[in-house]
Amino acid sequence: MGRHCPYCPTVLKGLQALLQDRLIGKLETVVIEEHPDRAAELGVRSVPWVRIGPFELAGLRSERELRDWAEKAGSMQGTAKYIGELLSTGAIDRVLELVRDDDTYLKALLMLLANPGTELNVRIGISAVMESLQATPALRDIAPELRELTRHQEPAIRGDACYFLALSRHPDAPGWIRPLLGDPDDSVREIAAEGIAELAGQQ
């Protein structure tokens, strides 16, 4: 919290309500002017800043929002929502840090990828993360899940899954991509052909 922050009292009041309802186990407040070292340790760059479970939330949050995050803490749905929010604000580096430290976040990324309702800016962020993970063990480990997504009813999701499969450099990726050469969607067929060609060039 900051002494002169106009939004901090609102957020603090919401957190106190969550504590009273036992949605959170404890509440620690830090005034950054009084404890700058603690704020730096937590990675606080602006206020208000809140950590609820694994979720780090910056900016003004209503009690309803805070309650929703508290209720979703520890769930895959909540983790996917958190990753989606980070990607929507362009926090690619933060998402990369999370997925490299804990494969739960990579599974959450797959949930977002598989959801037709995921917004375009979040999908662009997913692509940026996957490209940064090219040929890594983490991306190879989720190749079977990507293969399943190549059978999704949405062409855009099939195409993305195909592209990421090629990026994974999984040894079975060419065989998993090949059926998409006959996909009913032109763009998916094109992505599949490019992926197979790229993988052939890596051999």
SERO-4910 file (N, C-alpha, C, O; in steps of 0.05 Angstrom, whole numbers):
BEGIN
 pado doro    nc1    nc2    nc3   cac1   cac2   cac3    cc1    cc2    cc3    oc1    oc2    oc3
  Met    A     17    -24      0      0      0      0     18     25      0     41     25      9
  Gly    A      6     47    -10     21     72    -10      6     93      6    -19     93      6
  Arg    A     20    109     20      7    129     37    -12    148     22    -33    155     31
  His    A     -4    155     -2    -19    174    -18    -35    161    -41    -45    175    -58
  Cys    A    -37    135    -41    -51    120    -62    -81    124    -57    -92    117    -36
  Pro    A    -96    134    -77   -125    139    -74   -141    113    -75   -164    112    -66
  Tyr    A   -129     91    -86   -144     66    -90   -138     46    -68   -154     27    -64
  Cys    A   -116     49    -53   -109     30    -33   -130     25    -11   -134      2     -4
  Pro    A   -143     46     -1   -163     41     20   -186     23     10   -197      7     25
  Thr    A   -194     26    -16   -215     10    -27   -207    -19    -28   -222    -37    -20
  Val    A   -183    -24    -37   -172    -51    -39   -169    -63    -11   -176    -87     -7
  Leu    A   -159    -48      7   -155    -58     35   -182    -65     47   -184    -86     61
  Lys    A   -202    -49     43   -229    -55     54   -240    -81     42   -252    -97     57
  Gly    A   -235    -85     16   -244   -110      4   -229   -134     16   -242   -155     20
  Leu    A   -204   -132     20   -188   -153     32   -196   -159     60   -197   -183     69
  Gln    A   -203   -138     75   -213   -142    103   -239   -158    103   -244   -174    121
  Ala    A   -256   -153     83   -281   -168     81   -276   -197     75   -289   -215     86
  Leu    A   -256   -203     58   -248   -230     52   -237   -245     76   -243   -268     81
  Leu    A   -222   -230     92   -211   -242    116   -233   -248    136   -233   -269    149
  Gln    A   -252   -230    138   -274   -234    157   -291   -258    148   -301   -273    165
  Asp    A   -293   -263    122   -309   -285    112   -292   -311    109   -301   -331    100
  Arg    A   -266   -309    118   -248   -332    118   -242   -342     90   -235   -366     87
  Leu    A   -243   -325     70   -235   -332     43   -204   -330     41   -193   -343     23
  Ile    A   -192   -315     58   -163   -314     60   -156   -319     89   -171   -312    108
  Gly    A   -133   -331     94   -126   -339    121   -113   -317    137   -116   -317    162
  Lys    A    -99   -299    124    -87   -277    138    -84   -253    119    -86   -256     95
  Leu    A    -80   -230    131    -76   -206    115    -52   -190    125    -51   -182    148
  Glu    A    -33   -187    108     -9   -172    114     -9   -147     97    -10   -149     72
  Thr    A     -7   -124    109     -5    -99     94     23    -87     97     35    -87    119
  Val    A     33    -76     75     59    -64     75     57    -36     63     48    -33     41
  Val    A     65    -16     78     66     11     68     93     15     55    114     15     69
  Ile    A     94     19     29    120     19     15    138     41     24    162     38     23
  Glu    A    127     64     32    144     86     41    158     79     68    180     88     73
  Glu    A    146     62     83    158     54    109    175     29    107    194     25    122
  His    A    169     12     87    184    -13     84    191    -18     54    182    -37     42
  Pro    A    208     -1     43    215     -3     15    230    -30      9    227    -40    -13
  Asp    A    245    -40     28    259    -65     23    240    -88     20    243   -106      3
  Arg    A    219    -88     37    199   -110     35    184   -108      9    178   -128     -4
  Ala    A    177    -84      0    164    -80    -25    181    -90    -48    171   -102    -67
  Ala    A    207    -84    -47    225    -93    -68    227   -123    -68    229   -136    -89
  Glu    A    228   -135    -44    229   -164    -42    205   -178    -55    208   -199    -67
  Leu    A    182   -165    -52    157   -176    -63    155   -170    -93    137   -181   -107
  Gly    A    171   -152   -103    170   -145   -132    148   -124   -138    138   -123   -160
  Val    A    141   -108   -118    120    -88   -121    131    -65   -137    150    -52   -129
  Arg    A    118    -59   -159    126    -36   -176    106    -13   -175    113     10   -182
  Ser    A     82    -19   -167     61      1   -166     40     -8   -145     39    -31   -137
  Val    A     25     11   -135      4      5   -115    -23     14   -126    -24     33   -141
  Pro    A    -45      1   -117    -45    -22    -99    -33    -47   -112    -34    -51   -136
  Trp    A    -23    -65    -95    -12    -91   -104    -21   -111    -84    -18   -107    -60
  Val    A    -31   -134    -94    -42   -154    -76    -32   -182    -85    -30   -187   -109
  Arg    A    -26   -199    -66    -21   -227    -73    -41   -244    -59    -44   -243    -34
  Ile    A    -57   -259    -74    -76   -278    -64    -69   -305    -74    -72   -311    -98
  Gly    A    -59   -322    -56    -48   -348    -65    -26   -343    -85     -7   -329    -79
  Pro    A    -27   -356   -109     -6   -352   -128    -10   -327   -146      7   -321   -163
  Phe    A    -32   -313   -142    -39   -291   -160    -29   -264   -150    -35   -257   -127
  Glu    A    -14   -250   -166     -5   -223   -160    -21   -203   -176    -20   -204   -201
  Leu    A    -36   -186   -163    -55   -169   -176    -48   -140   -170    -46   -131   -147
  Ala    A    -45   -124   -191    -38    -96   -189    -62    -79   -197    -79    -87   -213
  Gly    A    -64    -55   -185    -85    -36   -193   -110    -39   -176   -112    -56   -158
  Leu    A   -129    -22   -181   -154    -21   -166   -170    -47   -171   -174    -54   -194
  Arg    A   -179    -60   -150   -195    -84   -152   -219    -81   -133   -215    -73   -110
  Ser    A   -242    -87   -143   -266    -86   -126   -266   -110   -107   -252   -129   -111
  Glu    A   -283   -108    -87   -286   -131    -69   -295   -155    -84   -286   -178    -78
  Arg    A   -313   -152   -103   -323   -174   -119   -301   -187   -134   -299   -212   -136
  Glu    A   -283   -171   -146   -260   -182   -161   -242   -198   -142   -233   -220   -148
  Leu    A   -236   -186   -120   -218   -199   -100   -230   -225    -91   -216   -245    -87
  Arg    A   -256   -225    -86   -270   -249    -77   -268   -271    -98   -264   -294    -92
  Asp    A   -271   -263   -123   -270   -282   -145   -242   -295   -147   -239   -319   -151
  Trp    A   -221   -278   -145   -194   -289   -145   -189   -307   -122   -176   -328   -125
  Ala    A   -199   -300    -98   -195   -317    -75   -209   -344    -78   -198   -365    -70
  Glu    A   -232   -344    -89   -247   -368    -93   -234   -386   -114   -237   -411   -113
  Lys    A   -220   -374   -133   -207   -390   -154   -178   -398   -148   -166   -413   -163
  Ala    A   -167   -387   -126   -140   -393   -120   -136   -423   -117   -151   -436   -102
  Gly    A   -116   -434   -130   -110   -463   -128   -125   -479   -149   -120   -503   -151
  Ser    A   -143   -467   -165   -157   -482   -186   -144   -477   -213   -132   -456   -217
  Met    A   -146   -496   -231   -136   -493   -258   -151   -470   -273   -139   -456   -288
  Gln    A   -177   -468   -267   -192   -447   -280   -181   -419   -271   -179   -401   -288
  Gly    A   -175   -417   -246   -164   -391   -236   -137   -386   -247   -130   -363   -254
  Thr    A   -120   -407   -250    -93   -403   -261    -95   -395   -290    -80   -378   -299
  Ala    A   -114   -407   -305   -117   -399   -333   -126   -370   -335   -117   -355   -353
  Lys    A   -144   -362   -318   -154   -334   -318   -131   -315   -312   -128   -294   -324
  Tyr    A   -114   -323   -293    -91   -306   -285    -71   -303   -308    -62   -281   -314
  Ile    A    -65   -326   -321    -47   -325   -344    -59   -308   -366    -44   -293   -379
  Gly    A    -84   -311   -371    -98   -295   -391    -96   -265   -386    -92   -249   -404
  Glu    A    -99   -258   -360    -98   -230   -353    -69   -219   -358    -66   -197   -368
  Leu    A    -49   -235   -350    -22   -227   -354    -16   -223   -384     -4   -203   -392
  Leu    A    -25   -242   -400    -20   -240   -429    -34   -216   -441    -24   -203   -460
  Ser    A    -58   -210   -431    -74   -188   -442    -60   -161   -437    -66   -142   -451
  Thr    A    -43   -160   -417    -29   -135   -410      0   -136   -421     15   -117   -416
  Gly    A      6   -156   -436     33   -158   -449     55   -167   -431     79   -163   -437
  Ala    A     48   -180   -408     68   -189   -389     80   -216   -398     78   -236   -383
  Ile    A     91   -218   -422    101   -243   -433    124   -254   -416    124   -278   -411
  Asp    A    142   -237   -408    165   -246   -392    156   -259   -366    167   -279   -357
  Arg    A    136   -247   -353    126   -258   -328    113   -286   -333    118   -304   -317
  Val    A     98   -289   -354     86   -315   -360    108   -335   -366    106   -358   -358
  Leu    A    128   -327   -381    150   -346   -387    164   -355   -361    171   -378   -358
  Glu    A    167   -336   -343    179   -343   -317    162   -363   -302    173   -382   -290
  Leu    A    136   -359   -303    118   -378   -289    118   -406   -302    120   -426   -287
  Val    A    116   -407   -328    114   -433   -341    140   -449   -339    140   -473   -340
  Arg    A    162   -435   -338    188   -449   -335    192   -459   -307    207   -479   -303
  Asp    A    179   -447   -287    182   -455   -259    162   -477   -251    167   -493   -233
  Asp    A    139   -477   -265    117   -495   -256    100   -502   -280     88   -485   -293
  Asp    A     99   -528   -287     85   -537   -311     54   -533   -308     40   -536   -328
  Thr    A     45   -527   -284     16   -521   -281      8   -498   -298    -14   -497   -309
  Tyr    A     26   -478   -301     20   -455   -316     19   -461   -346      4   -448   -361
  Leu    A     35   -480   -354     35   -488   -382      9   -503   -389     -2   -499   -411
  Lys    A     -1   -519   -370    -27   -532   -374    -49   -511   -376    -68   -513   -391
  Ala    A    -47   -490   -359    -66   -468   -360    -65   -454   -387    -86   -446   -398
  Leu    A    -41   -451   -399    -38   -439   -425    -53   -456   -446    -65   -445   -464
  Leu    A    -52   -482   -443    -66   -500   -462    -96   -497   -459   -110   -498   -479
  Met    A   -105   -492   -434   -134   -487   -431   -143   -463   -446   -164   -462   -459
  Leu    A   -127   -442   -445   -133   -417   -459   -133   -422   -489   -150   -412   -504
  Leu    A   -113   -437   -498   -110   -443   -527   -135   -458   -537   -144   -453   -559
  Ala    A   -145   -477   -521   -167   -494   -529   -194   -480   -527   -214   -491   -538
  Asn    A   -195   -457   -514   -221   -443   -511   -226   -424   -534   -211   -405   -538
  Pro    A   -247   -430   -550   -253   -412   -573   -259   -383   -564   -257   -365   -580
  Gly    A   -266   -379   -539   -273   -352   -529   -248   -336   -521   -251   -313   -513
  Thr    A   -224   -348   -522   -200   -333   -514   -196   -310   -533   -197   -313   -557
  Glu    A   -191   -286   -522   -189   -262   -538   -164   -262   -556   -144   -276   -549
  Leu    A   -165   -247   -577   -143   -247   -597   -116   -238   -584    -95   -250   -589
  Asn    A   -117   -217   -567    -92   -207   -556    -79   -228   -537    -55   -230   -535
  Val    A    -96   -245   -525    -86   -266   -508    -74   -288   -526    -53   -300   -519
  Arg    A    -87   -294   -548    -76   -314   -567    -49   -305   -578    -32   -322   -582
  Ile    A    -47   -280   -583    -21   -270   -593      0   -274   -571     23   -281   -577
  Gly    A     -7   -269   -546     11   -274   -524     19   -303   -522     42   -309   -516
  Ile    A     -1   -321   -525      5   -350   -524     26   -357   -545     44   -372   -540
  Ser    A     22   -346   -570     42   -352   -591     70   -342   -583     89   -356   -588
  Ala    A     71   -319   -571     97   -308   -563    110   -326   -543    135   -330   -544
  Val    A     95   -336   -524    106   -354   -503    115   -380   -516    137   -389   -511
  Met    A     99   -392   -533    106   -417   -546    131   -414   -563    148   -432   -564
  Glu    A    133   -392   -577    157   -387   -594    182   -385   -577    203   -393   -585
  Ser    A    179   -373   -553    202   -371   -535    210   -398   -524    232   -402   -515
  Leu    A    191   -417   -524    196   -444   -513    204   -464   -535    206   -488   -530
  Gln    A    209   -454   -559    215   -471   -582    237   -492   -575    258   -484   -564
  Ala    A    231   -517   -581    251   -539   -578    259   -544   -549    279   -558   -545
  Thr    A    244   -534   -530    251   -539   -502    237   -564   -492    216   -572   -504
  Pro    A    247   -577   -471    233   -601   -460    205   -594   -451    187   -611   -454
  Ala    A    201   -570   -441    174   -562   -432    154   -564   -454    131   -573   -450
  Leu    A    161   -554   -478    143   -554   -500    139   -582   -512    117   -590   -520
  Arg    A    161   -598   -512    159   -626   -521    140   -642   -503    126   -660   -512
  Asp    A    141   -635   -477    124   -650   -458     94   -647   -463     79   -665   -457
  Ile    A     86   -624   -474     58   -620   -479     50   -626   -508     28   -620   -516
  Ala    A     69   -637   -524     63   -643   -552     39   -662   -554     23   -658   -573
  Pro    A     36   -682   -537     12   -699   -540    -14   -684   -537    -34   -689   -551
  Glu    A    -15   -664   -519    -39   -648   -515    -43   -630   -540    -66   -625   -548
  Leu    A    -21   -620   -551    -24   -604   -576    -34   -622   -599    -50   -612   -615
  Arg    A    -26   -647   -600    -36   -665   -620    -66   -667   -618    -80   -667   -638
  Glu    A    -76   -670   -594   -105   -672   -590   -119   -647   -600   -141   -648   -612
  Leu    A   -107   -624   -596   -119   -599   -605   -118   -595   -635   -133   -579   -646
  Thr    A   -102   -611   -649   -103   -610   -679   -129   -622   -690   -134   -621   -713
  Arg    A   -144   -635   -672   -170   -646   -680   -194   -629   -670   -217   -637   -673
  His    A   -188   -605   -660   -208   -587   -650   -227   -579   -673   -218   -577   -696
  Gln    A   -252   -573   -666   -271   -565   -687   -265   -537   -699   -274   -531   -721
  Glu    A   -251   -521   -683   -245   -494   -693   -219   -494   -709   -198   -502   -699
  Pro    A   -220   -485   -735   -196   -485   -752   -173   -469   -740   -150   -477   -742
  Ala    A   -179   -446   -727   -158   -429   -716   -142   -444   -694   -118   -441   -692
  Ile    A   -157   -460   -678   -144   -475   -657   -128   -498   -668   -106   -504   -659
  Arg    A   -138   -511   -689   -123   -532   -702    -97   -521   -714    -76   -534   -712
  Gly    A    -99   -498   -726    -76   -486   -739    -55   -478   -718    -31   -483   -722
  Asp    A    -64   -466   -696    -45   -458   -675    -31   -483   -663     -7   -483   -659
  Ala    A    -47   -504   -658    -36   -528   -646    -15   -541   -665      5   -551   -657
  Cys    A    -21   -540   -691     -3   -551   -711     23   -535   -711     45   -547   -711
  Tyr    A     21   -509   -710     45   -492   -710     62   -497   -685     87   -499   -687
  Phe    A     49   -499   -662     64   -504   -637     76   -532   -637     98   -536   -625
  Leu    A     63   -551   -649     74   -578   -651    101   -577   -666    120   -590   -658
  Ala    A    101   -562   -688    126   -560   -704    147   -546   -687    171   -554   -688
  Leu    A    140   -526   -671    159   -513   -654    170   -532   -632    193   -528   -623
  Ser    A    154   -551   -624    163   -569   -602    186   -587   -610    202   -595   -593
  Arg    A    190   -592   -636    210   -610   -646    207   -638   -634    227   -653   -632
  His    A    183   -645   -626    178   -672   -616    183   -692   -639    176   -687   -662
  Pro    A    196   -715   -633    202   -734   -655    178   -744   -670    180   -752   -693
  Asp    A    155   -744   -657    131   -754   -670    115   -732   -683     94   -737   -696
  Ala    A    124   -707   -681    109   -684   -692    103   -687   -722     80   -681   -730
  Pro    A    122   -695   -739    115   -697   -768     91   -715   -773     73   -709   -789
  Gly    A     91   -738   -760     69   -757   -764     42   -746   -753     21   -752   -764
  Trp    A     44   -731   -731     19   -720   -720      9   -696   -736    -15   -691   -737
  Ile    A     27   -682   -750     19   -660   -767      8   -669   -794     -9   -656   -805
  Arg    A     19   -690   -804     14   -698   -832    -16   -700   -839    -24   -692   -860
  Pro    A    -33   -711   -821    -62   -712   -828    -74   -685   -834    -94   -683   -848
  Leu    A    -62   -664   -823    -73   -637   -828    -68   -627   -856    -79   -606   -865
  Leu    A    -51   -641   -871    -47   -634   -899    -73   -637   -915    -77   -625   -936
  Gly    A    -92   -653   -904   -118   -656   -917   -140   -642   -902   -163   -648   -906
  Asp    A   -133   -623   -885   -153   -609   -869   -172   -593   -888   -163   -583   -908
  Pro    A   -197   -591   -881   -216   -576   -897   -210   -546   -898   -220   -532   -916
  Asp    A   -194   -536   -880   -188   -507   -879   -162   -501   -893   -142   -514   -888
  Asp    A   -162   -481   -912   -138   -475   -927   -115   -467   -909    -92   -475   -914
  Ser    A   -120   -449   -889    -98   -439   -873    -86   -461   -856    -62   -461   -852
  Val    A   -102   -480   -847    -91   -503   -831    -74   -520   -849    -52   -529   -840
  Arg    A    -82   -525   -873    -66   -541   -892    -39   -527   -897    -18   -540   -898
  Glu    A    -40   -501   -900    -15   -486   -905      4   -487   -881     28   -491   -884
  Ile    A     -7   -484   -857      9   -486   -832     21   -513   -830     45   -516   -822
  Ala    A      6   -534   -836     16   -561   -834     39   -566   -854     59   -578   -847
  Ala    A     35   -556   -879     57   -560   -899     82   -545   -890    104   -556   -893
  Glu    A     79   -521   -880    103   -506   -871    116   -520   -847    140   -520   -845
  Gly    A    100   -531   -829    110   -544   -806    126   -569   -813    148   -574   -802
  Ile    A    116   -585   -831    130   -609   -840    156   -602   -854    176   -615   -850
  Ala    A    154   -582   -871    179   -573   -885    200   -563   -866    224   -569   -869
  Glu    A    191   -548   -845    210   -538   -826    223   -561   -810    247   -561   -805
  Leu    A    206   -580   -802    217   -603   -787    236   -620   -803    255   -630   -793
  Ala    A    230   -623   -829    247   -638   -847    274   -624   -849    295   -637   -851
  Gly    A    274   -597   -849    299   -582   -851    316   -584   -826    339   -577   -826
  Gln    A    303   -592   -804    318   -594   -778    332   -621   -776    349   -625   -758
  Gln    A    326   -640   -793    337   -667   -791    366   -667   -803    378   -688   -803
***
